[in-house]
């Protein structure tokens, strides 16, 4: 990464100019990637509200999906870090299976549903459950904690080791 080259022109012999350019390197910057959140919700109004909460917490949305196939495809395109999953989507009770697939990929899962029944698939998935209606402060706290955890991981990964090499 370099800044624009400042050029200094000084007269040389026979009307020619000697141009010298100083090159200054900036310190390498390791921008922290924002937390990416996928919303899996079939109610379009609630999906918009969830996306707004995500942005207010300093994360970015990967979009919203109303069905199993949309969620799977969108996750493949956007690589989310955290997934908000409703248990009942447009194609039925596909939320538990989505949560399982995403958890197997190492993603953090927050299940948001009015259905508090836990089936055998969801019982195997590490997740946080938020009942509907959602208390915005609780969801915002979860997202903010995930943002901080991601930043801490990235900062520790970018920190130089005692030997001068990245860890």
Secondary structure, DSSP 8 states (H G I E B T S, - for coil): -B---EEEEEE-GGG-EEEEEE--B----------EEEEE-S-HHHHHHHHHHHHHTT-EEEEEESSHHHHHHHHHHH--SEEEE-SSBTTBS-HHHHHHHHHHTT-EEEEEES-----HHHHTS--EEEESS--HHHHHHHHHHHHHHHHHHHHHHHSB-TTSSB-
